[in-house]
């Protein structure tokens, strides 16, 4: 989620083609759709917290194979 600059430079920001969540926020802000940009930002924040929670829960358990 933190690779916004390289994505814009190398892949561009073409809607429905090279669009990922950070570029979606950028595209929505550029057309003035603040509500959609905030909604996508909240999705990114929630997914970040979910990943951190899962790593904390499953990362501390000892796995035996």
PyMOL Python script that loads the backbone (N, CA, C, O; Angstrom):
from pymol import cmd

cmd.read_pdbstr("""\
ATOM      1  N   UNK A   1       0.798  -1.186   0.000  1.00  0.00           N
ATOM      2  CA  UNK A   1       0.000   0.000   0.000  1.00  0.00           C
ATOM      3  C   UNK A   1       0.849   1.262   0.000  1.00  0.00           C
ATOM      4  O   UNK A   1       0.325   2.353  -0.225  1.00  0.00           O
ATOM      5  N   UNK A   2       2.133   1.140   0.245  1.00  0.00           N
ATOM      6  CA  UNK A   2       2.959   2.312   0.320  1.00  0.00           C
ATOM      7  C   UNK A   2       3.733   2.610  -0.941  1.00  0.00           C
ATOM      8  O   UNK A   2       4.607   3.477  -0.931  1.00  0.00           O
ATOM      9  N   UNK A   3       3.446   1.930  -2.007  1.00  0.00           N
ATOM     10  CA  UNK A   3       4.190   2.114  -3.250  1.00  0.00           C
ATOM     11  C   UNK A   3       3.406   2.957  -4.245  1.00  0.00           C
ATOM     12  O   UNK A   3       3.288   2.597  -5.416  1.00  0.00           O
ATOM     13  N   UNK A   4       2.877   4.068  -3.780  1.00  0.00           N
ATOM     14  CA  UNK A   4       2.022   4.898  -4.626  1.00  0.00           C
ATOM     15  C   UNK A   4       2.783   5.551  -5.773  1.00  0.00           C
ATOM     16  O   UNK A   4       2.340   5.497  -6.921  1.00  0.00           O
ATOM     17  N   UNK A   5       3.914   6.162  -5.476  1.00  0.00           N
ATOM     18  CA  UNK A   5       4.697   6.861  -6.496  1.00  0.00           C
ATOM     19  C   UNK A   5       5.165   5.953  -7.619  1.00  0.00           C
ATOM     20  O   UNK A   5       4.933   6.270  -8.786  1.00  0.00           O
ATOM     21  N   UNK A   6       5.820   4.827  -7.313  1.00  0.00           N
ATOM     22  CA  UNK A   6       6.254   3.930  -8.392  1.00  0.00           C
ATOM     23  C   UNK A   6       5.098   3.367  -9.222  1.00  0.00           C
ATOM     24  O   UNK A   6       5.247   3.158 -10.426  1.00  0.00           O
ATOM     25  N   UNK A   7       3.964   3.122  -8.596  1.00  0.00           N
ATOM     26  CA  UNK A   7       2.809   2.632  -9.362  1.00  0.00           C
ATOM     27  C   UNK A   7       2.368   3.677 -10.373  1.00  0.00           C
ATOM     28  O   UNK A   7       2.095   3.347 -11.527  1.00  0.00           O
ATOM     29  N   UNK A   8       2.296   4.946  -9.947  1.00  0.00           N
ATOM     30  CA  UNK A   8       1.885   6.004 -10.870  1.00  0.00           C
ATOM     31  C   UNK A   8       2.899   6.194 -11.991  1.00  0.00           C
ATOM     32  O   UNK A   8       2.518   6.438 -13.135  1.00  0.00           O
ATOM     33  N   UNK A   9       4.178   6.085 -11.677  1.00  0.00           N
ATOM     34  CA  UNK A   9       5.208   6.310 -12.691  1.00  0.00           C
ATOM     35  C   UNK A   9       5.282   5.160 -13.686  1.00  0.00           C
ATOM     36  O   UNK A   9       5.306   5.389 -14.895  1.00  0.00           O
ATOM     37  N   UNK A  10       5.319   3.921 -13.190  1.00  0.00           N
ATOM     38  CA  UNK A  10       5.538   2.776 -14.074  1.00  0.00           C
ATOM     39  C   UNK A  10       4.261   2.211 -14.674  1.00  0.00           C
ATOM     40  O   UNK A  10       4.267   1.793 -15.832  1.00  0.00           O
ATOM     41  N   UNK A  11       3.179   2.187 -13.930  1.00  0.00           N
ATOM     42  CA  UNK A  11       1.943   1.589 -14.438  1.00  0.00           C
ATOM     43  C   UNK A  11       0.927   2.633 -14.858  1.00  0.00           C
ATOM     44  O   UNK A  11       0.062   2.358 -15.689  1.00  0.00           O
ATOM     45  N   UNK A  12       1.020   3.816 -14.299  1.00  0.00           N
ATOM     46  CA  UNK A  12       0.037   4.844 -14.609  1.00  0.00           C
ATOM     47  C   UNK A  12      -1.195   4.677 -13.750  1.00  0.00           C
ATOM     48  O   UNK A  12      -1.240   3.814 -12.873  1.00  0.00           O
ATOM     49  N   UNK A  13      -2.173   5.487 -13.996  1.00  0.00           N
ATOM     50  CA  UNK A  13      -3.431   5.432 -13.253  1.00  0.00           C
ATOM     51  C   UNK A  13      -4.579   5.424 -14.240  1.00  0.00           C
ATOM     52  O   UNK A  13      -5.291   6.417 -14.392  1.00  0.00           O
ATOM     53  N   UNK A  14      -4.753   4.313 -14.901  1.00  0.00           N
ATOM     54  CA  UNK A  14      -5.829   4.152 -15.868  1.00  0.00           C
ATOM     55  C   UNK A  14      -6.988   3.428 -15.190  1.00  0.00           C
ATOM     56  O   UNK A  14      -6.831   2.312 -14.696  1.00  0.00           O
ATOM     57  N   UNK A  15      -8.142   4.070 -15.173  1.00  0.00           N
ATOM     58  CA  UNK A  15      -9.296   3.491 -14.493  1.00  0.00           C
ATOM     59  C   UNK A  15      -9.679   2.143 -15.111  1.00  0.00           C
ATOM     60  O   UNK A  15      -9.774   1.996 -16.330  1.00  0.00           O
ATOM     61  N   UNK A  16      -9.895   1.162 -14.218  1.00  0.00           N
ATOM     62  CA  UNK A  16     -10.305  -0.206 -14.560  1.00  0.00           C
ATOM     63  C   UNK A  16      -9.254  -0.978 -15.356  1.00  0.00           C
ATOM     64  O   UNK A  16      -9.557  -2.039 -15.902  1.00  0.00           O
ATOM     65  N   UNK A  17      -8.046  -0.475 -15.432  1.00  0.00           N
ATOM     66  CA  UNK A  17      -6.990  -1.196 -16.137  1.00  0.00           C
ATOM     67  C   UNK A  17      -5.777  -1.387 -15.242  1.00  0.00           C
ATOM     68  O   UNK A  17      -5.388  -2.522 -14.970  1.00  0.00           O
ATOM     69  N   UNK A  18      -5.181  -0.315 -14.787  1.00  0.00           N
ATOM     70  CA  UNK A  18      -4.030  -0.398 -13.884  1.00  0.00           C
ATOM     71  C   UNK A  18      -4.387   0.150 -12.514  1.00  0.00           C
ATOM     72  O   UNK A  18      -3.525   0.652 -11.793  1.00  0.00           O
ATOM     73  N   UNK A  19      -5.657   0.053 -12.159  1.00  0.00           N
ATOM     74  CA  UNK A  19      -6.145   0.676 -10.936  1.00  0.00           C
ATOM     75  C   UNK A  19      -5.982  -0.261  -9.743  1.00  0.00           C
ATOM     76  O   UNK A  19      -6.440  -1.403  -9.773  1.00  0.00           O
ATOM     77  N   UNK A  20      -5.334   0.226  -8.706  1.00  0.00           N
ATOM     78  CA  UNK A  20      -5.247  -0.446  -7.413  1.00  0.00           C
ATOM     79  C   UNK A  20      -5.802   0.529  -6.378  1.00  0.00           C
ATOM     80  O   UNK A  20      -6.107   1.674  -6.711  1.00  0.00           O
ATOM     81  N   UNK A  21      -5.937   0.090  -5.135  1.00  0.00           N
ATOM     82  CA  UNK A  21      -6.612   0.930  -4.147  1.00  0.00           C
ATOM     83  C   UNK A  21      -5.978   2.311  -3.965  1.00  0.00           C
ATOM     84  O   UNK A  21      -6.714   3.298  -3.932  1.00  0.00           O
ATOM     85  N   UNK A  22      -4.653   2.434  -3.845  1.00  0.00           N
ATOM     86  CA  UNK A  22      -4.103   3.793  -3.698  1.00  0.00           C
ATOM     87  C   UNK A  22      -4.366   4.693  -4.910  1.00  0.00           C
ATOM     88  O   UNK A  22      -4.626   5.885  -4.751  1.00  0.00           O
ATOM     89  N   UNK A  23      -4.298   4.131  -6.108  1.00  0.00           N
ATOM     90  CA  UNK A  23      -4.584   4.963  -7.276  1.00  0.00           C
ATOM     91  C   UNK A  23      -6.075   5.260  -7.398  1.00  0.00           C
ATOM     92  O   UNK A  23      -6.457   6.276  -7.978  1.00  0.00           O
ATOM     93  N   UNK A  24      -6.915   4.389  -6.862  1.00  0.00           N
ATOM     94  CA  UNK A  24      -8.348   4.672  -6.842  1.00  0.00           C
ATOM     95  C   UNK A  24      -8.632   5.903  -5.998  1.00  0.00           C
ATOM     96  O   UNK A  24      -9.430   6.757  -6.385  1.00  0.00           O
ATOM     97  N   UNK A  25      -7.978   5.996  -4.840  1.00  0.00           N
ATOM     98  CA  UNK A  25      -8.139   7.189  -4.000  1.00  0.00           C
ATOM     99  C   UNK A  25      -7.686   8.426  -4.770  1.00  0.00           C
ATOM    100  O   UNK A  25      -8.366   9.452  -4.756  1.00  0.00           O
ATOM    101  N   UNK A  26      -6.546   8.332  -5.438  1.00  0.00           N
ATOM    102  CA  UNK A  26      -6.023   9.449  -6.220  1.00  0.00           C
ATOM    103  C   UNK A  26      -6.987   9.848  -7.332  1.00  0.00           C
ATOM    104  O   UNK A  26      -7.255  11.034  -7.523  1.00  0.00           O
ATOM    105  N   UNK A  27      -7.507   8.874  -8.060  1.00  0.00           N
ATOM    106  CA  UNK A  27      -8.424   9.174  -9.162  1.00  0.00           C
ATOM    107  C   UNK A  27      -9.732   9.775  -8.660  1.00  0.00           C
ATOM    108  O   UNK A  27     -10.254  10.714  -9.260  1.00  0.00           O
ATOM    109  N   UNK A  28     -10.261   9.239  -7.568  1.00  0.00           N
ATOM    110  CA  UNK A  28     -11.513   9.773  -7.024  1.00  0.00           C
ATOM    111  C   UNK A  28     -11.322  11.195  -6.495  1.00  0.00           C
ATOM    112  O   UNK A  28     -12.201  12.043  -6.651  1.00  0.00           O
ATOM    113  N   UNK A  29     -10.181  11.452  -5.873  1.00  0.00           N
ATOM    114  CA  UNK A  29      -9.912  12.814  -5.392  1.00  0.00           C
ATOM    115  C   UNK A  29      -9.738  13.781  -6.559  1.00  0.00           C
ATOM    116  O   UNK A  29     -10.139  14.941  -6.466  1.00  0.00           O
ATOM    117  N   UNK A  30      -9.146  13.315  -7.650  1.00  0.00           N
ATOM    118  CA  UNK A  30      -8.901  14.204  -8.785  1.00  0.00           C
ATOM    119  C   UNK A  30     -10.185  14.601  -9.503  1.00  0.00           C
ATOM    120  O   UNK A  30     -10.226  15.648 -10.150  1.00  0.00           O
ATOM    121  N   UNK A  31     -11.243  13.780  -9.403  1.00  0.00           N
ATOM    122  CA  UNK A  31     -12.517  14.153 -10.013  1.00  0.00           C
ATOM    123  C   UNK A  31     -13.477  14.775  -8.998  1.00  0.00           C
ATOM    124  O   UNK A  31     -14.595  15.150  -9.352  1.00  0.00           O
ATOM    125  N   UNK A  32     -13.044  14.887  -7.735  1.00  0.00           N
ATOM    126  CA  UNK A  32     -13.855  15.543  -6.728  1.00  0.00           C
ATOM    127  C   UNK A  32     -14.831  14.648  -5.999  1.00  0.00           C
ATOM    128  O   UNK A  32     -15.738  15.143  -5.330  1.00  0.00           O
ATOM    129  N   UNK A  33     -14.666  13.345  -6.111  1.00  0.00           N
ATOM    130  CA  UNK A  33     -15.563  12.410  -5.436  1.00  0.00           C
ATOM    131  C   UNK A  33     -14.959  12.048  -4.082  1.00  0.00           C
ATOM    132  O   UNK A  33     -14.343  10.993  -3.932  1.00  0.00           O
ATOM    133  N   UNK A  34     -15.138  12.920  -3.107  1.00  0.00           N
ATOM    134  CA  UNK A  34     -14.533  12.768  -1.788  1.00  0.00           C
ATOM    135  C   UNK A  34     -15.096  11.553  -1.053  1.00  0.00           C
ATOM    136  O   UNK A  34     -14.353  10.850  -0.369  1.00  0.00           O
ATOM    137  N   UNK A  35     -16.397  11.299  -1.185  1.00  0.00           N
ATOM    138  CA  UNK A  35     -17.024  10.185  -0.473  1.00  0.00           C
ATOM    139  C   UNK A  35     -16.419   8.851  -0.883  1.00  0.00           C
ATOM    140  O   UNK A  35     -16.139   8.007  -0.032  1.00  0.00           O
ATOM    141  N   UNK A  36     -16.217   8.656  -2.178  1.00  0.00           N
ATOM    142  CA  UNK A  36     -15.623   7.405  -2.657  1.00  0.00           C
ATOM    143  C   UNK A  36     -14.167   7.285  -2.215  1.00  0.00           C
ATOM    144  O   UNK A  36     -13.711   6.197  -1.864  1.00  0.00           O
ATOM    145  N   UNK A  37     -13.445   8.389  -2.232  1.00  0.00           N
ATOM    146  CA  UNK A  37     -12.046   8.365  -1.796  1.00  0.00           C
ATOM    147  C   UNK A  37     -11.945   7.999  -0.319  1.00  0.00           C
ATOM    148  O   UNK A  37     -11.065   7.233   0.072  1.00  0.00           O
ATOM    149  N   UNK A  38     -12.836   8.539   0.497  1.00  0.00           N
ATOM    150  CA  UNK A  38     -12.831   8.216   1.922  1.00  0.00           C
ATOM    151  C   UNK A  38     -13.220   6.760   2.135  1.00  0.00           C
ATOM    152  O   UNK A  38     -12.640   6.085   2.985  1.00  0.00           O
ATOM    153  N   UNK A  39     -14.190   6.269   1.379  1.00  0.00           N
ATOM    154  CA  UNK A  39     -14.612   4.874   1.514  1.00  0.00           C
ATOM    155  C   UNK A  39     -13.469   3.918   1.171  1.00  0.00           C
ATOM    156  O   UNK A  39     -13.247   2.941   1.886  1.00  0.00           O
ATOM    157  N   UNK A  40     -12.753   4.186   0.098  1.00  0.00           N
ATOM    158  CA  UNK A  40     -11.633   3.330  -0.291  1.00  0.00           C
ATOM    159  C   UNK A  40     -10.508   3.442   0.738  1.00  0.00           C
ATOM    160  O   UNK A  40      -9.847   2.449   1.042  1.00  0.00           O
ATOM    161  N   UNK A  41     -10.291   4.624   1.267  1.00  0.00           N
ATOM    162  CA  UNK A  41      -9.271   4.799   2.303  1.00  0.00           C
ATOM    163  C   UNK A  41      -9.612   3.998   3.546  1.00  0.00           C
ATOM    164  O   UNK A  41      -8.729   3.395   4.155  1.00  0.00           O
ATOM    165  N   UNK A  42     -10.880   3.982   3.931  1.00  0.00           N
ATOM    166  CA  UNK A  42     -11.293   3.192   5.090  1.00  0.00           C
ATOM    167  C   UNK A  42     -11.137   1.701   4.837  1.00  0.00           C
ATOM    168  O   UNK A  42     -10.802   0.953   5.755  1.00  0.00           O
ATOM    169  N   UNK A  43     -11.374   1.260   3.613  1.00  0.00           N
ATOM    170  CA  UNK A  43     -11.141  -0.147   3.262  1.00  0.00           C
ATOM    171  C   UNK A  43      -9.661  -0.494   3.417  1.00  0.00           C
ATOM    172  O   UNK A  43      -9.324  -1.557   3.937  1.00  0.00           O
ATOM    173  N   UNK A  44      -8.780   0.399   2.968  1.00  0.00           N
ATOM    174  CA  UNK A  44      -7.343   0.146   3.102  1.00  0.00           C
ATOM    175  C   UNK A  44      -6.921   0.114   4.569  1.00  0.00           C
ATOM    176  O   UNK A  44      -6.111  -0.728   4.957  1.00  0.00           O
ATOM    177  N   UNK A  45      -7.455   1.015   5.384  1.00  0.00           N
ATOM    178  CA  UNK A  45      -7.120   1.035   6.807  1.00  0.00           C
ATOM    179  C   UNK A  45      -7.616  -0.232   7.492  1.00  0.00           C
ATOM    180  O   UNK A  45      -6.892  -0.835   8.285  1.00  0.00           O
ATOM    181  N   UNK A  46      -8.849  -0.639   7.189  1.00  0.00           N
ATOM    182  CA  UNK A  46      -9.412  -1.847   7.793  1.00  0.00           C
ATOM    183  C   UNK A  46      -8.629  -3.090   7.384  1.00  0.00           C
ATOM    184  O   UNK A  46      -8.379  -3.964   8.215  1.00  0.00           O
ATOM    185  N   UNK A  47      -8.243  -3.178   6.124  1.00  0.00           N
ATOM    186  CA  UNK A  47      -7.472  -4.348   5.688  1.00  0.00           C
ATOM    187  C   UNK A  47      -6.091  -4.360   6.337  1.00  0.00           C
ATOM    188  O   UNK A  47      -5.570  -5.433   6.642  1.00  0.00           O
ATOM    189  N   UNK A  48      -5.490  -3.197   6.555  1.00  0.00           N
ATOM    190  CA  UNK A  48      -4.209  -3.128   7.252  1.00  0.00           C
ATOM    191  C   UNK A  48      -4.321  -3.620   8.682  1.00  0.00           C
ATOM    192  O   UNK A  48      -3.481  -4.393   9.143  1.00  0.00           O
ATOM    193  N   UNK A  49      -5.355  -3.175   9.388  1.00  0.00           N
ATOM    194  CA  UNK A  49      -5.566  -3.650  10.754  1.00  0.00           C
ATOM    195  C   UNK A  49      -5.850  -5.146  10.794  1.00  0.00           C
ATOM    196  O   UNK A  49      -5.387  -5.841  11.699  1.00  0.00           O
ATOM    197  N   UNK A  50      -6.607  -5.648   9.822  1.00  0.00           N
ATOM    198  CA  UNK A  50      -6.904  -7.078   9.768  1.00  0.00           C
ATOM    199  C   UNK A  50      -5.630  -7.898   9.574  1.00  0.00           C
ATOM    200  O   UNK A  50      -5.448  -8.924  10.231  1.00  0.00           O
ATOM    201  N   UNK A  51      -4.760  -7.459   8.689  1.00  0.00           N
ATOM    202  CA  UNK A  51      -3.504  -8.170   8.470  1.00  0.00           C
ATOM    203  C   UNK A  51      -2.649  -8.145   9.730  1.00  0.00           C
ATOM    204  O   UNK A  51      -2.076  -9.168  10.105  1.00  0.00           O
ATOM    205  N   UNK A  52      -2.556  -6.995  10.386  1.00  0.00           N
ATOM    206  CA  UNK A  52      -1.782  -6.918  11.625  1.00  0.00           C
ATOM    207  C   UNK A  52      -2.357  -7.823  12.707  1.00  0.00           C
ATOM    208  O   UNK A  52      -1.609  -8.466  13.444  1.00  0.00           O
ATOM    209  N   UNK A  53      -3.670  -7.875  12.805  1.00  0.00           N
ATOM    210  CA  UNK A  53      -4.313  -8.742  13.781  1.00  0.00           C
ATOM    211  C   UNK A  53      -4.035 -10.206  13.478  1.00  0.00           C
ATOM    212  O   UNK A  53      -3.713 -10.970  14.387  1.00  0.00           O
ATOM    213  N   UNK A  54      -4.153 -10.611  12.220  1.00  0.00           N
ATOM    214  CA  UNK A  54      -3.897 -11.996  11.854  1.00  0.00           C
ATOM    215  C   UNK A  54      -2.443 -12.393  12.082  1.00  0.00           C
ATOM    216  O   UNK A  54      -2.162 -13.510  12.516  1.00  0.00           O
ATOM    217  N   UNK A  55      -1.532 -11.492  11.795  1.00  0.00           N
ATOM    218  CA  UNK A  55      -0.114 -11.786  12.038  1.00  0.00           C
ATOM    219  C   UNK A  55       0.142 -11.920  13.532  1.00  0.00           C
ATOM    220  O   UNK A  55       0.905 -12.784  13.962  1.00  0.00           O
ATOM    221  N   UNK A  56      -0.496 -11.064  14.319  1.00  0.00           N
ATOM    222  CA  UNK A  56      -0.307 -11.153  15.767  1.00  0.00           C
ATOM    223  C   UNK A  56      -0.884 -12.457  16.314  1.00  0.00           C
ATOM    224  O   UNK A  56      -0.275 -13.085  17.180  1.00  0.00           O
ATOM    225  N   UNK A  57      -2.039 -12.865  15.823  1.00  0.00           N
ATOM    226  CA  UNK A  57      -2.672 -14.090  16.332  1.00  0.00           C
ATOM    227  C   UNK A  57      -1.916 -15.322  15.863  1.00  0.00           C
ATOM    228  O   UNK A  57      -1.558 -16.173  16.678  1.00  0.00           O
ATOM    229  N   UNK A  58      -1.669 -15.431  14.578  1.00  0.00           N
ATOM    230  CA  UNK A  58      -1.066 -16.644  14.031  1.00  0.00           C
ATOM    231  C   UNK A  58       0.460 -16.609  14.005  1.00  0.00           C
ATOM    232  O   UNK A  58       1.094 -17.647  13.819  1.00  0.00           O
ATOM    233  N   UNK A  59       1.046 -15.457  14.185  1.00  0.00           N
ATOM    234  CA  UNK A  59       2.492 -15.366  14.167  1.00  0.00           C
ATOM    235  C   UNK A  59       3.150 -15.800  15.457  1.00  0.00           C
ATOM    236  O   UNK A  59       4.345 -16.097  15.467  1.00  0.00           O
ATOM    237  N   UNK A  60       2.404 -15.844  16.544  1.00  0.00           N
ATOM    238  CA  UNK A  60       2.990 -16.211  17.830  1.00  0.00           C
ATOM    239  C   UNK A  60       2.856 -17.689  18.151  1.00  0.00           C
ATOM    240  O   UNK A  60       3.518 -18.174  19.069  1.00  0.00           O
ATOM    241  N   UNK A  61       2.029 -18.412  17.432  1.00  0.00           N
ATOM    242  CA  UNK A  61       1.827 -19.829  17.708  1.00  0.00           C
ATOM    243  C   UNK A  61       2.962 -20.643  17.100  1.00  0.00           C
ATOM    244  O   UNK A  61       3.442 -20.349  16.005  1.00  0.00           O
ATOM    245  N   UNK A  62       3.377 -21.665  17.829  1.00  0.00           N
ATOM    246  CA  UNK A  62       4.414 -22.565  17.327  1.00  0.00           C
ATOM    247  C   UNK A  62       3.754 -23.599  16.432  1.00  0.00           C
ATOM    248  O   UNK A  62       2.799 -24.266  16.828  1.00  0.00           O
ATOM    249  N   UNK A  63       4.278 -23.721  15.215  1.00  0.00           N
ATOM    250  CA  UNK A  63       3.750 -24.706  14.279  1.00  0.00           C
ATOM    251  C   UNK A  63       4.727 -25.871  14.209  1.00  0.00           C
ATOM    252  O   UNK A  63       5.932 -25.675  14.050  1.00  0.00           O
ATOM    253  N   UNK A  64       4.205 -27.065  14.326  1.00  0.00           N
ATOM    254  CA  UNK A  64       5.044 -28.251  14.175  1.00  0.00           C
ATOM    255  C   UNK A  64       4.635 -28.972  12.906  1.00  0.00           C
ATOM    256  O   UNK A  64       3.451 -29.200  12.659  1.00  0.00           O
ATOM    257  N   UNK A  65       5.614 -29.322  12.116  1.00  0.00           N
ATOM    258  CA  UNK A  65       5.333 -30.004  10.850  1.00  0.00           C
ATOM    259  C   UNK A  65       5.882 -31.399  10.872  1.00  0.00           C
ATOM    260  O   UNK A  65       5.745 -32.132   9.893  1.00  0.00           O
TER     261      UNK A  65
END
""", "prot")
cmd.dss("prot")
cmd.show_as("cartoon", "prot")
cmd.util.cbc("prot")
cmd.orient("prot")
